[in-house]
């Protein structure tokens, strides 16, 4: 619930940041804030995310996960509170400075969010697969709810600042909720049971979680410590040893997101209805929000959720990387839909609104299903004392895929 709160809140906040900056009044009609905002926000979010992921991996055994998770949440809350206040401030006299402040906020939020999400997933490596799956599925649910909220806002909002204020207040509330949920976690018997099992992996079978928890406590001598100590406190995780076991899974995570970010949203959001000239609300106003953003996020969530019941192929199956590689086919397929404006590829092969909707569902579903399988397998194919580091490493592969895919998405747009 806490991770869902963070994901929903941060995504809502990001969308409102995008909306506010692009709508800043400016005396210059070709303001870079409006013309190149997608490029600016991609750099401002991707670069610090990659750097923070590397730093987080190096600090896995040096800084407590409690410190990393709670401090990153506190930083995000502080920045969003500042942005919430700025919503009602008249920035027309200092547009350039507001743009700079906004980009700085994006940098800080992206870095803190990356540390939080990678640390939370690393911690989930102590728990059964279903918990890691639920965490990833919750993130996708956040994207779906955000897309629904954006459509509702598009239909109902009459004032930009009022809409943005509501969004950022939602962000603040959900991050506070996330902090509260994490503070409650070590008090749950379920969590204490698996954390103690992590501390003493040689425990014999127990009749119940409470019995095993008592035995773990007697052996470790510290029942209250959360999370557990590691065998190599202060050392850098053995990168090559982990990569030998998770290399192929890491590539799958990387390539899934690399293909997805090339297409979504740079290409998919510019696909217009072939009947746009009709001027109806569906073809003119709601086609892109519904068929691109909402449909993709919902399909992505469905793909992640299904992994709770079906986990095929397995972590060592050659079918998994083969299925991931087949997703390359989505790039030419989307380029041949009704993307506008077109410069080099004049012919629209899939000239019906039905096609991009089907392709978006397949793109989102395969992204959710294949990425979730690859990510949750990572910490489970490594020794328990390396599970958190393996989880963080999976997030690094994910972020590298997003970063490289964002760069190639610019090339894809120019090729159409």
C-alpha positions as CSV (number, residue, x, y, z in Angstrom):
1,X,0.0,0.0,0.0
2,X,2.8,2.4,0.9
3,X,4.6,1.7,-2.4
4,X,1.4,2.2,-4.3
5,X,0.9,5.5,-2.5
6,X,4.3,6.7,-3.5
7,X,4.0,5.6,-7.1
8,X,0.5,7.2,-7.6
9,X,1.6,10.3,-5.8
10,X,4.8,10.8,-7.7
11,X,3.3,10.1,-11.0
12,X,0.4,12.5,-10.4
13,X,3.0,15.1,-9.4
14,X,5.1,14.5,-12.5
15,X,2.1,15.0,-14.7
16,X,1.2,18.2,-13.0
17,X,4.7,19.5,-13.2
18,X,4.6,18.8,-16.9
19,X,1.2,20.5,-17.3
20,X,2.2,23.6,-15.3
21,X,5.5,24.2,-17.0
22,X,4.1,23.7,-20.5
23,X,1.3,26.2,-19.6
24,X,3.6,28.9,-18.2
25,X,2.7,32.3,-19.7
26,X,5.6,33.6,-21.8
27,X,6.3,36.5,-24.0
28,X,8.2,34.3,-26.2
29,X,5.9,32.1,-28.3
30,X,8.6,29.5,-28.9
31,X,9.6,29.1,-25.3
32,X,11.9,26.2,-24.7
33,X,9.8,25.3,-21.7
34,X,7.0,24.4,-24.0
35,X,8.9,23.2,-27.1
36,X,11.5,21.0,-25.6
37,X,10.0,20.1,-22.2
38,X,9.9,16.4,-23.0
39,X,13.6,16.4,-23.7
40,X,14.4,18.5,-20.6
41,X,12.4,16.4,-18.2
42,X,13.8,13.1,-19.7
43,X,17.3,14.3,-19.0
44,X,16.4,15.8,-15.6
45,X,14.8,12.5,-14.5
46,X,16.9,9.8,-16.1
47,X,20.5,11.0,-15.4
48,X,20.1,11.5,-11.6
49,X,18.1,8.2,-11.5
50,X,21.1,6.3,-13.0
51,X,23.6,8.0,-10.8
52,X,21.5,7.3,-7.7
53,X,21.0,3.7,-8.6
54,X,24.8,3.2,-8.9
55,X,25.3,5.0,-5.5
56,X,22.5,2.9,-3.9
57,X,24.1,-0.3,-5.1
58,X,27.5,0.7,-3.6
59,X,25.8,1.7,-0.3
60,X,23.7,-1.5,0.1
61,X,26.0,-2.9,2.8
62,X,27.1,0.5,4.2
63,X,23.9,2.4,4.9
64,X,20.8,0.9,6.5
65,X,17.9,0.4,4.2
66,X,15.8,2.2,6.9
67,X,17.9,5.3,6.4
68,X,17.8,5.1,2.6
69,X,14.0,4.5,2.4
70,X,12.9,7.0,5.1
71,X,15.3,9.7,4.0
72,X,14.3,9.4,0.3
73,X,10.6,9.7,1.3
74,X,11.3,12.7,3.5
75,X,13.1,14.4,0.7
76,X,10.3,13.8,-1.8
77,X,7.7,15.0,0.7
78,X,9.7,18.2,1.3
79,X,10.1,18.9,-2.4
80,X,6.5,18.3,-3.2
81,X,5.4,20.5,-0.3
82,X,7.5,23.3,-1.9
83,X,5.8,22.7,-5.3
84,X,2.4,22.6,-3.7
85,X,3.0,26.1,-2.3
86,X,4.4,27.3,-5.7
87,X,1.1,26.3,-7.4
88,X,-0.6,29.4,-6.0
89,X,2.3,31.7,-6.6
90,X,2.2,34.1,-9.6
91,X,5.3,33.1,-11.6
92,X,4.6,35.3,-14.7
93,X,7.3,37.8,-13.6
94,X,10.0,35.1,-13.2
95,X,9.1,32.4,-15.8
96,X,12.7,31.4,-16.4
97,X,13.5,31.0,-12.7
98,X,10.3,29.0,-12.2
99,X,11.4,26.7,-15.0
100,X,14.8,26.2,-13.5
101,X,13.3,25.5,-10.0
102,X,10.9,23.0,-11.6
103,X,13.7,21.1,-13.3
104,X,15.7,21.1,-10.1
105,X,12.7,19.6,-8.3
106,X,12.5,16.9,-11.0
107,X,16.1,16.1,-10.5
108,X,15.8,15.7,-6.7
109,X,12.5,13.9,-6.9
110,X,13.8,11.4,-9.5
111,X,16.9,10.7,-7.5
112,X,15.1,10.2,-4.2
113,X,12.3,8.1,-5.9
114,X,14.9,5.9,-7.5
115,X,16.7,5.3,-4.1
116,X,13.3,4.5,-2.5
117,X,12.0,2.1,-5.2
118,X,15.3,0.2,-5.6
119,X,15.8,-0.1,-1.8
120,X,12.2,-1.2,-1.3
121,X,12.5,-3.8,-4.0
122,X,15.8,-4.9,-2.5
123,X,14.2,-5.3,0.8
124,X,11.4,-7.4,-0.7
125,X,14.0,-10.0,-1.6
126,X,13.8,-11.1,2.0
127,X,10.1,-12.1,1.4
128,X,8.4,-14.7,-0.8
129,X,8.1,-14.0,-4.6
130,X,4.4,-13.0,-4.1
131,X,5.5,-9.9,-2.1
132,X,8.0,-8.7,-4.8
133,X,5.3,-9.3,-7.4
134,X,2.7,-7.3,-5.3
135,X,5.2,-4.4,-5.0
136,X,5.7,-4.3,-8.8
137,X,2.0,-4.7,-9.5
138,X,1.3,-1.8,-7.0
139,X,3.6,0.5,-9.0
140,X,1.7,-0.3,-12.2
141,X,-1.6,0.3,-10.4
142,X,-0.3,3.7,-9.5
143,X,0.2,4.5,-13.2
144,X,-3.3,3.2,-14.1
145,X,-4.9,5.3,-11.4
146,X,-2.9,8.3,-12.5
147,X,-4.0,7.9,-16.1
148,X,-7.7,7.6,-14.9
149,X,-7.3,10.8,-12.8
150,X,-5.8,12.6,-15.8
151,X,-8.8,11.7,-18.0
152,X,-11.2,12.8,-15.3
153,X,-9.2,16.0,-14.8
154,X,-9.3,16.7,-18.5
155,X,-13.1,16.3,-18.5
156,X,-13.9,18.2,-15.3
157,X,-11.1,20.8,-14.6
158,X,-11.8,24.4,-15.4
159,X,-8.8,26.0,-13.7
160,X,-5.3,24.8,-14.2
161,X,-4.0,25.9,-10.8
162,X,-6.9,24.4,-8.9
163,X,-6.3,21.1,-10.7
164,X,-2.6,21.2,-10.0
165,X,-3.2,22.1,-6.3
166,X,-5.5,19.0,-5.9
167,X,-2.9,16.8,-7.6
168,X,0.0,17.9,-5.4
169,X,-2.0,17.7,-2.2
170,X,-2.8,14.1,-3.2
171,X,1.0,13.5,-3.7
172,X,1.7,14.9,-0.2
173,X,-1.0,12.8,1.5
174,X,0.1,9.6,-0.2
175,X,3.8,10.0,0.6
176,X,2.9,10.6,4.3
177,X,0.8,7.4,4.1
178,X,3.8,5.6,2.6
179,X,6.1,6.7,5.5
180,X,3.5,5.6,8.0
181,X,3.1,2.2,6.3
182,X,6.9,1.6,6.3
183,X,7.1,2.5,10.0
184,X,4.4,-0.1,10.7
185,X,6.1,-2.8,8.7
186,X,8.6,-4.1,11.4
187,X,5.8,-4.4,13.9
188,X,3.9,-7.0,11.8
189,X,4.5,-10.6,12.8
190,X,4.6,-11.6,9.1
191,X,7.5,-9.2,8.4
192,X,9.4,-10.2,11.6
193,X,9.1,-13.8,10.7
194,X,10.8,-13.5,7.2
195,X,13.3,-11.0,8.4
196,X,14.4,-13.3,11.2
197,X,14.5,-16.2,8.7
198,X,16.8,-14.0,6.6
199,X,19.1,-13.5,9.7
200,X,19.2,-17.2,10.4
201,X,18.7,-19.1,7.1
202,X,19.6,-22.5,8.7
203,X,16.5,-22.7,10.9
204,X,14.8,-26.0,10.9
205,X,11.2,-26.3,9.8
206,X,8.8,-24.7,12.3
207,X,5.2,-25.4,13.1
208,X,4.1,-21.8,12.8
209,X,5.6,-18.4,12.0
210,X,5.5,-17.4,15.7
211,X,7.4,-20.5,16.7
212,X,10.1,-20.0,14.1
213,X,10.3,-16.3,15.0
214,X,11.0,-17.3,18.7
215,X,13.7,-19.7,17.6
216,X,15.3,-17.1,15.3
217,X,15.3,-14.6,18.1
218,X,17.0,-17.0,20.4
219,X,19.7,-17.6,17.8
220,X,20.3,-14.1,16.6
221,X,19.9,-12.4,20.0
222,X,18.4,-9.3,18.6
223,X,14.7,-9.6,17.8
224,X,14.0,-5.9,17.2
225,X,16.5,-5.1,14.5
226,X,14.9,-4.4,11.2
227,X,16.2,-5.1,8.6
228,X,18.7,-7.8,9.5
229,X,22.5,-7.4,9.7
230,X,24.4,-8.8,6.7
231,X,27.5,-10.9,6.7
232,X,29.7,-8.3,5.1
233,X,28.8,-5.0,6.7
234,X,30.4,-2.1,5.0
235,X,31.6,-4.0,2.0
236,X,30.6,-3.4,-1.7
237,X,28.4,-6.2,-2.9
238,X,30.2,-8.8,-5.2
239,X,29.1,-7.4,-8.5
240,X,30.5,-10.1,-10.8
241,X,29.3,-12.9,-8.6
242,X,25.7,-11.5,-8.8
243,X,26.0,-10.8,-12.5
244,X,26.9,-14.4,-13.2
245,X,23.6,-15.5,-11.7
246,X,21.4,-12.6,-12.9
247,X,23.0,-11.4,-16.1
248,X,20.4,-12.8,-18.5
249,X,17.6,-11.7,-16.3
250,X,19.1,-8.3,-16.1
251,X,19.3,-8.1,-19.9
252,X,15.7,-9.1,-20.1
253,X,14.7,-6.2,-17.7
254,X,16.9,-3.8,-19.7
255,X,15.6,-4.8,-23.1
256,X,11.9,-4.9,-22.1
257,X,12.0,-1.3,-20.9
258,X,14.4,-0.2,-23.7
259,X,11.7,-1.2,-26.3
260,X,8.8,0.2,-24.3
261,X,10.3,3.6,-23.7
262,X,11.2,4.0,-27.4
263,X,7.5,3.7,-28.2
264,X,5.7,4.9,-25.1
265,X,5.0,7.8,-24.8
266,X,7.1,9.5,-27.5
267,X,5.6,7.6,-30.5
268,X,2.3,6.3,-29.1
269,X,1.1,9.6,-27.8
270,X,1.5,11.2,-31.2
271,X,-0.7,8.6,-33.0
272,X,-3.9,10.4,-33.9
273,X,-7.3,9.1,-34.8
274,X,-7.7,8.6,-38.5
275,X,-11.1,10.4,-38.1
276,X,-9.8,13.4,-36.3
277,X,-11.2,15.8,-38.9
278,X,-14.7,14.8,-37.7
279,X,-14.1,17.0,-34.7
280,X,-15.8,14.7,-32.2
281,X,-14.7,14.7,-28.5
282,X,-13.5,11.1,-28.9
283,X,-11.2,11.6,-31.9
284,X,-10.1,15.1,-30.9
285,X,-9.9,15.3,-27.1
286,X,-9.9,11.8,-25.6
287,X,-8.3,9.6,-28.2
288,X,-4.7,9.9,-27.0
289,X,-5.4,10.0,-23.2
290,X,-7.5,6.9,-23.4
291,X,-5.9,4.8,-26.2
292,X,-2.3,5.6,-25.3
293,X,-1.9,6.4,-21.6
294,X,-4.8,4.7,-19.9
295,X,-4.8,1.6,-22.1
296,X,-1.1,1.1,-21.8
297,X,-1.0,1.5,-18.0
298,X,-4.0,-0.7,-17.5
299,X,-2.5,-3.5,-19.8
300,X,0.8,-3.1,-18.0
301,X,-0.9,-3.6,-14.6
302,X,-2.8,-6.6,-15.9
303,X,0.5,-8.2,-17.1
304,X,2.2,-7.6,-13.8
305,X,-0.8,-8.9,-11.8
306,X,-1.1,-12.2,-13.8
307,X,2.4,-13.1,-12.6
308,X,0.9,-13.6,-9.2
309,X,-0.7,-16.8,-10.6
310,X,1.4,-17.7,-13.6
311,X,5.2,-17.7,-13.6
312,X,6.1,-19.1,-17.0
313,X,8.8,-19.3,-18.4
314,X,11.1,-19.9,-15.5
315,X,14.3,-18.0,-14.5
316,X,16.6,-20.2,-16.5
317,X,14.4,-20.8,-19.5
318,X,15.7,-19.7,-22.9
319,X,12.1,-18.9,-23.8
320,X,12.1,-15.8,-21.6
321,X,14.9,-13.9,-23.5
322,X,13.4,-15.1,-26.8
323,X,10.0,-13.5,-25.9
324,X,11.7,-10.3,-24.8
325,X,13.6,-10.1,-28.1
326,X,10.4,-10.5,-30.1
327,X,9.1,-7.2,-28.7
328,X,11.5,-5.4,-31.1
329,X,8.7,-6.0,-33.6
330,X,6.6,-3.3,-31.9
331,X,8.9,-0.5,-33.1
332,X,8.1,-0.7,-36.9
333,X,4.4,-1.6,-36.1
334,X,3.8,1.6,-34.1
335,X,5.8,3.7,-36.7
336,X,3.4,2.5,-39.4
337,X,0.3,3.7,-37.5
338,X,-1.2,7.2,-37.9
339,X,1.7,9.0,-36.3
340,X,1.5,12.8,-37.0
341,X,3.3,14.8,-38.3
342,X,5.1,12.4,-40.6
343,X,8.3,13.5,-42.5
344,X,10.0,10.4,-43.9
345,X,7.5,7.6,-43.9
346,X,4.5,8.9,-45.8
347,X,2.4,5.7,-45.9
348,X,0.2,4.8,-43.0
349,X,-0.2,1.0,-43.1
350,X,-2.5,0.6,-40.1
351,X,-5.0,3.2,-41.1
352,X,-7.7,2.3,-38.5
353,X,-8.1,3.4,-34.9
354,X,-8.5,-0.3,-33.9
355,X,-4.8,-1.1,-34.7
356,X,-3.0,1.2,-32.3
357,X,-5.3,0.2,-29.5
358,X,-4.5,-3.5,-30.0
359,X,-0.8,-2.8,-30.3
360,X,-0.8,-0.6,-27.2
361,X,-2.5,-3.4,-25.2
362,X,0.1,-6.0,-26.4
363,X,2.9,-3.6,-25.7
364,X,1.7,-2.8,-22.2
365,X,0.8,-6.4,-21.3
366,X,4.1,-7.8,-22.5
367,X,6.0,-5.1,-20.7
368,X,4.3,-5.8,-17.4
369,X,4.4,-9.6,-17.6
370,X,8.0,-10.1,-18.9
371,X,9.6,-7.3,-16.8
372,X,7.9,-8.5,-13.6
373,X,9.0,-12.1,-14.1
374,X,12.6,-11.0,-14.8
375,X,12.8,-8.6,-11.9
376,X,11.3,-10.9,-9.2
377,X,13.5,-13.8,-10.4
378,X,16.7,-11.8,-9.8
379,X,16.9,-11.8,-6.0
380,X,15.8,-15.5,-5.9
381,X,18.6,-16.9,-7.9
382,X,21.3,-15.4,-5.7
383,X,22.3,-16.3,-2.1
384,X,20.1,-14.8,0.6
385,X,22.8,-12.4,1.8
386,X,23.0,-11.0,-1.8
387,X,19.3,-10.7,-2.4
388,X,19.0,-7.0,-1.6
389,X,22.0,-6.2,-3.8
390,X,20.5,-8.3,-6.6
391,X,17.2,-6.4,-6.3
392,X,18.9,-3.1,-6.6
393,X,20.9,-4.4,-9.6
394,X,17.6,-5.3,-11.3
395,X,16.5,-1.7,-10.8
396,X,19.8,-0.6,-12.4
397,X,19.1,-2.6,-15.5
398,X,15.6,-1.2,-15.6
399,X,16.9,2.4,-15.4
400,X,19.6,1.8,-18.0
401,X,16.9,0.5,-20.3
402,X,14.8,3.6,-19.7
403,X,17.8,6.0,-20.2
404,X,18.9,4.4,-23.4
405,X,15.4,4.0,-24.7
406,X,14.6,7.6,-24.1
407,X,17.6,8.6,-26.3
408,X,16.5,6.2,-29.1
409,X,12.9,7.5,-28.9
410,X,14.1,10.8,-30.3
411,X,15.7,9.0,-33.2
412,X,12.5,7.0,-33.8
413,X,10.4,10.1,-33.9
414,X,12.8,11.7,-36.4
415,X,12.7,8.6,-38.6
416,X,8.9,8.7,-39.1
